[in-house]
């Protein structure tokens, strides 16, 4: 550990971070589907004890219970999860939405909307439905985000962006969901996509996942599992200036909820620590270092190796 500190200090002294660069530390919260305990109150006590800052993607028909428990634990409700369906000439969404929005007035929670396929679904009806919900949210001081979901009418990030812009509402943005992105858009350039989405990117969720996963058992896993590079994603979010919270998707994870949440928040700390290290920028700067080439190579290799070891032992 002392060796790592000495090498890191030397490296940073040669190539200091810009004054405006700060440690990237977004809030993290589990989705409701990961808070499966004997009771909501017990679950949220555990959520708080583990270090999460609240809960999100709460179902409107269970919001009252979650809101009361969050207030008791001084936790935040980051979002509610609303389902809607569009047809050729009509739309429908959950009747509890209006009441849930009113309950969250002034809390800054997000209203996540998934847009499902009805009969001959149309973008026109999707725009109308999202606009109607957005107007209700606006009256309560809330924002809404379109939640791309595999096999739904809106399943791609770029489609969500198009519909959000078409509403003409300033409180309509989009969400990025890692598991659905990997399922629907696995070959797309993730960094470029996030840059395009940035102006309306108000919500992000992740989970352990295999980069080449094909089903939910490989695309939604505890955060310490899978081949997808989580630190790289967090680094992308830092670079584009994403300032929102990050949700932990837990759908259908087949291990004990407390075990999953405990393992995942430990992994979150490791991924977050690794994401602070911009190896590409420092490699470029190191190439212009006035020291001899063998010294440059040794310094860079040592910093990478020691950083890996440090993160593994967090």
C-alpha positions as a Python dict, from the first residue, in 0.01 Angstrom:
ca = {
    (1, 'X'): (0, 0, 0),
    (2, 'X'): (284, 245, 86),
    (3, 'X'): (443, 161, -248),
    (4, 'X'): (120, 247, -432),
    (5, 'X'): (88, 578, -249),
    (6, 'X'): (447, 676, -332),
    (7, 'X'): (407, 589, -699),
    (8, 'X'): (70, 759, -722),
    (9, 'X'): (200, 1078, -557),
    (10, 'X'): (495, 1084, -795),
    (11, 'X'): (269, 1033, -1096),
    (12, 'X'): (22, 1300, -990),
    (13, 'X'): (303, 1543, -911),
    (14, 'X'): (426, 1501, -1266),
    (15, 'X'): (78, 1529, -1415),
    (16, 'X'): (-157, 1708, -1175),
    (17, 'X'): (-532, 1690, -1222),
    (18, 'X'): (-696, 2004, -1350),
    (19, 'X'): (-821, 2230, -1074),
    (20, 'X'): (-1182, 2186, -1176),
    (21, 'X'): (-1172, 1803, -1166),
    (22, 'X'): (-1336, 1658, -857),
    (23, 'X'): (-1392, 1311, -725),
    (24, 'X'): (-1694, 1165, -902),
    (25, 'X'): (-1936, 1033, -640),
    (26, 'X'): (-2300, 1010, -752),
    (27, 'X'): (-2564, 884, -511),
    (28, 'X'): (-2659, 519, -549),
    (29, 'X'): (-2989, 352, -468),
    (30, 'X'): (-3145, 10, -530),
    (31, 'X'): (-3461, -37, -733),
    (32, 'X'): (-3765, -151, -538),
    (33, 'X'): (-3726, -491, -702),
    (34, 'X'): (-3408, -538, -499),
    (35, 'X'): (-3563, -454, -161),
    (36, 'X'): (-3726, -789, -86),
    (37, 'X'): (-3736, -831, 289),
    (38, 'X'): (-3982, -932, 559),
    (39, 'X'): (-4129, -583, 550),
    (40, 'X'): (-4066, -253, 373),
    (41, 'X'): (-3953, -95, 701),
    (42, 'X'): (-3702, -375, 766),
    (43, 'X'): (-3575, -355, 409),
    (44, 'X'): (-3514, 18, 416),
    (45, 'X'): (-3333, -6, 749),
    (46, 'X'): (-3094, -251, 585),
    (47, 'X'): (-3066, -31, 275),
    (48, 'X'): (-2961, 262, 494),
    (49, 'X'): (-2720, 55, 706),
    (50, 'X'): (-2545, -68, 391),
    (51, 'X'): (-2486, 289, 273),
    (52, 'X'): (-2744, 342, 2),
    (53, 'X'): (-2912, 682, -9),
    (54, 'X'): (-3267, 577, -84),
    (55, 'X'): (-3477, 364, -317),
    (56, 'X'): (-3607, 408, -670),
    (57, 'X'): (-3836, 266, -940),
    (58, 'X'): (-4107, 235, -675),
    (59, 'X'): (-4445, 112, -800),
    (60, 'X'): (-4718, 376, -761),
    (61, 'X'): (-4955, 138, -582),
    (62, 'X'): (-4690, 81, -310),
    (63, 'X'): (-4560, 436, -288),
    (64, 'X'): (-4739, 535, 34),
    (65, 'X'): (-4574, 256, 231),
    (66, 'X'): (-4230, 324, 84),
    (67, 'X'): (-4263, 698, 136),
    (68, 'X'): (-4349, 654, 503),
    (69, 'X'): (-4059, 412, 560),
    (70, 'X'): (-3815, 641, 376),
    (71, 'X'): (-3920, 936, 588),
    (72, 'X'): (-3863, 728, 899),
    (73, 'X'): (-3512, 633, 786),
    (74, 'X'): (-3435, 976, 633),
    (75, 'X'): (-3390, 817, 292),
    (76, 'X'): (-3491, 955, -46),
    (77, 'X'): (-3736, 819, -302),
    (78, 'X'): (-3547, 878, -624),
    (79, 'X'): (-3817, 768, -868),
    (80, 'X'): (-4143, 590, -933),
    (81, 'X'): (-4193, 343, -1219),
    (82, 'X'): (-4500, 396, -1437),
    (83, 'X'): (-4627, 164, -1711),
    (84, 'X'): (-4820, 287, -2013),
    (85, 'X'): (-4942, 131, -2336),
    (86, 'X'): (-4998, 294, -2676),
    (87, 'X'): (-5217, 183, -2964),
    (88, 'X'): (-5280, 329, -3307),
    (89, 'X'): (-5526, 592, -3183),
    (90, 'X'): (-5529, 570, -2802),
    (91, 'X'): (-5316, 521, -2492),
    (92, 'X'): (-5358, 397, -2137),
    (93, 'X'): (-5151, 422, -1819),
    (94, 'X'): (-5186, 321, -1455),
    (95, 'X'): (-5468, 499, -1273),
    (96, 'X'): (-5253, 546, -960),
    (97, 'X'): (-5010, 777, -1143),
    (98, 'X'): (-5188, 1103, -1065),
    (99, 'X'): (-5213, 1023, -694),
    (100, 'X'): (-4850, 912, -680),
    (101, 'X'): (-4732, 1232, -846),
    (102, 'X'): (-4931, 1441, -599),
    (103, 'X'): (-4778, 1243, -312),
    (104, 'X'): (-4428, 1328, -435),
    (105, 'X'): (-4489, 1699, -487),
    (106, 'X'): (-4177, 1899, -408),
    (107, 'X'): (-3951, 1595, -356),
    (108, 'X'): (-3756, 1615, -682),
    (109, 'X'): (-3830, 1247, -750),
    (110, 'X'): (-3839, 1135, -1114),
    (111, 'X'): (-4139, 976, -1284),
    (112, 'X'): (-4004, 692, -1500),
    (113, 'X'): (-4233, 596, -1787),
    (114, 'X'): (-4205, 276, -1986),
    (115, 'X'): (-4403, 286, -2311),
    (116, 'X'): (-4536, -57, -2405),
    (117, 'X'): (-4675, -184, -2734),
    (118, 'X'): (-5049, -209, -2780),
    (119, 'X'): (-5225, -269, -3111),
    (120, 'X'): (-5043, -91, -3392),
    (121, 'X'): (-4856, 142, -3154),
    (122, 'X'): (-4779, 490, -3283),
    (123, 'X'): (-4531, 757, -3185),
    (124, 'X'): (-4813, 1010, -3200),
    (125, 'X'): (-4993, 838, -2914),
    (126, 'X'): (-4666, 791, -2724),
    (127, 'X'): (-4603, 1166, -2744),
    (128, 'X'): (-4958, 1239, -2629),
    (129, 'X'): (-4937, 1000, -2333),
    (130, 'X'): (-4597, 1123, -2217),
    (131, 'X'): (-4711, 1485, -2253),
    (132, 'X'): (-5020, 1423, -2041),
    (133, 'X'): (-4817, 1262, -1761),
    (134, 'X'): (-4552, 1533, -1789),
    (135, 'X'): (-4814, 1804, -1741),
    (136, 'X'): (-4935, 1636, -1422),
    (137, 'X'): (-4574, 1610, -1304),
    (138, 'X'): (-4504, 1974, -1391),
    (139, 'X'): (-4784, 2089, -1163),
    (140, 'X'): (-4612, 1901, -878),
    (141, 'X'): (-4267, 2034, -964),
    (142, 'X'): (-4147, 1695, -1092),
    (143, 'X'): (-3967, 1573, -1403),
    (144, 'X'): (-4036, 1260, -1606),
    (145, 'X'): (-3794, 1032, -1791),
    (146, 'X'): (-3864, 784, -2068),
    (147, 'X'): (-3739, 441, -1967),
    (148, 'X'): (-3624, 235, -2269),
    (149, 'X'): (-3721, -128, -2216),
    (150, 'X'): (-3650, -436, -2427),
    (151, 'X'): (-3945, -543, -2643),
    (152, 'X'): (-4152, -232, -2560),
    (153, 'X'): (-4256, 40, -2804),
    (154, 'X'): (-3971, 255, -2674),
    (155, 'X'): (-3678, 17, -2633),
    (156, 'X'): (-3388, 219, -2772),
    (157, 'X'): (-3220, 523, -2615),
    (158, 'X'): (-3230, 715, -2943),
    (159, 'X'): (-3605, 653, -2977),
    (160, 'X'): (-3660, 774, -2622),
    (161, 'X'): (-3463, 1087, -2703),
    (162, 'X'): (-3674, 1150, -3013),
    (163, 'X'): (-4004, 1117, -2824),
    (164, 'X'): (-3882, 1328, -2532),
    (165, 'X'): (-3785, 1610, -2767),
    (166, 'X'): (-4112, 1580, -2961),
    (167, 'X'): (-4323, 1648, -2650),
    (168, 'X'): (-4191, 2003, -2631),
    (169, 'X'): (-4200, 1979, -2250),
    (170, 'X'): (-3903, 2105, -2053),
    (171, 'X'): (-3959, 1847, -1779),
    (172, 'X'): (-3926, 1542, -2007),
    (173, 'X'): (-3592, 1362, -2029),
    (174, 'X'): (-3466, 1007, -2069),
    (175, 'X'): (-3316, 724, -1866),
    (176, 'X'): (-3024, 499, -1956),
    (177, 'X'): (-3058, 139, -1839),
    (178, 'X'): (-2750, -75, -1886),
    (179, 'X'): (-2926, -412, -1905),
    (180, 'X'): (-3173, -295, -2172),
    (181, 'X'): (-2898, -121, -2368),
    (182, 'X'): (-2693, -442, -2378),
    (183, 'X'): (-3002, -643, -2478),
    (184, 'X'): (-3123, -408, -2753),
    (185, 'X'): (-2818, -208, -2869),
    (186, 'X'): (-2514, -426, -2787),
    (187, 'X'): (-2305, -313, -3086),
    (188, 'X'): (-2372, 61, -3052),
    (189, 'X'): (-2100, 302, -2944),
    (190, 'X'): (-2191, 361, -2579),
    (191, 'X'): (-1972, 668, -2527),
    (192, 'X'): (-2113, 838, -2837),
    (193, 'X'): (-2467, 750, -2734),
    (194, 'X'): (-2423, 900, -2387),
    (195, 'X'): (-2275, 1217, -2535),
    (196, 'X'): (-2578, 1260, -2762),
    (197, 'X'): (-2819, 1191, -2478),
    (198, 'X'): (-2643, 1415, -2224),
    (199, 'X'): (-2876, 1722, -2243),
    (200, 'X'): (-3176, 1506, -2147),
    (201, 'X'): (-3002, 1225, -1956),
    (202, 'X'): (-3152, 1256, -1608),
    (203, 'X'): (-3144, 893, -1490),
    (204, 'X'): (-2896, 605, -1511),
    (205, 'X'): (-2918, 250, -1383),
    (206, 'X'): (-2667, -32, -1391),
    (207, 'X'): (-2608, -385, -1264),
    (208, 'X'): (-2354, -657, -1304),
    (209, 'X'): (-2374, -786, -1661),
    (210, 'X'): (-2191, -982, -1927),
    (211, 'X'): (-2104, -766, -2227),
    (212, 'X'): (-2224, -1042, -2460),
    (213, 'X'): (-2518, -1151, -2241),
    (214, 'X'): (-2835, -1262, -2416),
    (215, 'X'): (-3089, -1304, -2136),
    (216, 'X'): (-3168, -1149, -1798),
    (217, 'X'): (-2969, -1411, -1608),
    (218, 'X'): (-2654, -1280, -1777),
    (219, 'X'): (-2759, -915, -1814),
    (220, 'X'): (-2886, -850, -1459),
    (221, 'X'): (-2648, -977, -1193),
    (222, 'X'): (-2496, -857, -865),
    (223, 'X'): (-2264, -566, -932),
    (224, 'X'): (-1952, -772, -852),
    (225, 'X'): (-2028, -1017, -1135),
    (226, 'X'): (-2013, -1002, -1513),
    (227, 'X'): (-1765, -901, -1782),
    (228, 'X'): (-1900, -552, -1854),
    (229, 'X'): (-1656, -277, -1752),
    (230, 'X'): (-1852, -78, -1493),
    (231, 'X'): (-1563, 161, -1421),
    (232, 'X'): (-1551, 253, -1790),
    (233, 'X'): (-1923, 339, -1784),
    (234, 'X'): (-1880, 553, -1472),
    (235, 'X'): (-1584, 724, -1635),
    (236, 'X'): (-1800, 805, -1939),
    (237, 'X'): (-2066, 954, -1713),
    (238, 'X'): (-1805, 1162, -1535),
    (239, 'X'): (-1661, 1289, -1864),
    (240, 'X'): (-1998, 1404, -2002),
    (241, 'X'): (-2084, 1572, -1673),
    (242, 'X'): (-2373, 1350, -1565),
    (243, 'X'): (-2475, 1476, -1220),
    (244, 'X'): (-2772, 1255, -1138),
    (245, 'X'): (-2797, 952, -912),
    (246, 'X'): (-2737, 593, -1023),
    (247, 'X'): (-2989, 316, -968),
    (248, 'X'): (-2912, -51, -909),
    (249, 'X'): (-3128, -282, -1119),
    (250, 'X'): (-3205, -604, -929),
    (251, 'X'): (-3479, -772, -1134),
    (252, 'X'): (-3488, -1149, -1093),
    (253, 'X'): (-3150, -1177, -920),
    (254, 'X'): (-3166, -1517, -757),
    (255, 'X'): (-2972, -1463, -436),
    (256, 'X'): (-3074, -1328, -97),
    (257, 'X'): (-3159, -956, -120),
    (258, 'X'): (-2926, -851, 162),
    (259, 'X'): (-2640, -1050, 13),
    (260, 'X'): (-2696, -888, -327),
    (261, 'X'): (-2717, -536, -187),
    (262, 'X'): (-2414, -584, 37),
    (263, 'X'): (-2198, -729, -238),
    (264, 'X'): (-2316, -471, -489),
    (265, 'X'): (-2239, -163, -281),
    (266, 'X'): (-1889, -296, -210),
    (267, 'X'): (-1843, -345, -582),
    (268, 'X'): (-1980, 5, -642),
    (269, 'X'): (-1702, 151, -426),
    (270, 'X'): (-1440, -40, -624),
    (271, 'X'): (-1580, 58, -964),
    (272, 'X'): (-1614, 419, -855),
    (273, 'X'): (-1254, 429, -731),
    (274, 'X'): (-1128, 278, -1056),
    (275, 'X'): (-1333, 525, -1262),
    (276, 'X'): (-1143, 822, -1116),
    (277, 'X'): (-822, 710, -1287),
    (278, 'X'): (-809, 843, -1644),
    (279, 'X'): (-541, 619, -1783),
    (280, 'X'): (-583, 737, -2141),
    (281, 'X'): (-517, 1103, -2056),
    (282, 'X'): (-226, 1026, -1824),
    (283, 'X'): (-77, 784, -2080),
    (284, 'X'): (-78, 1063, -2337),
    (285, 'X'): (83, 1305, -2092),
    (286, 'X'): (337, 1047, -1985),
    (287, 'X'): (443, 998, -2348),
    (288, 'X'): (570, 1355, -2340),
    (289, 'X'): (748, 1315, -2005),
    (290, 'X'): (1111, 1434, -2018),
    (291, 'X'): (1228, 1119, -1836),
    (292, 'X'): (1385, 821, -2013),
    (293, 'X'): (1155, 573, -2190),
    (294, 'X'): (1225, 277, -1951),
    (295, 'X'): (1137, 501, -1655),
    (296, 'X'): (816, 613, -1823),
    (297, 'X'): (714, 253, -1894),
    (298, 'X'): (794, 141, -1540),
    (299, 'X'): (602, 431, -1385),
    (300, 'X'): (289, 377, -1590),
    (301, 'X'): (291, -1, -1545),
    (302, 'X'): (343, 32, -1171),
    (303, 'X'): (59, 280, -1129),
    (304, 'X'): (-183, 58, -1321),
    (305, 'X'): (-82, -256, -1132),
    (306, 'X'): (-97, -92, -791),
    (307, 'X'): (-432, 74, -870),
    (308, 'X'): (-577, -266, -962),
    (309, 'X'): (-447, -412, -636),
    (310, 'X'): (-581, -118, -436),
    (311, 'X'): (-930, -146, -586),
    (312, 'X'): (-935, -523, -531),
    (313, 'X'): (-872, -467, -160),
    (314, 'X'): (-1125, -189, -99),
}
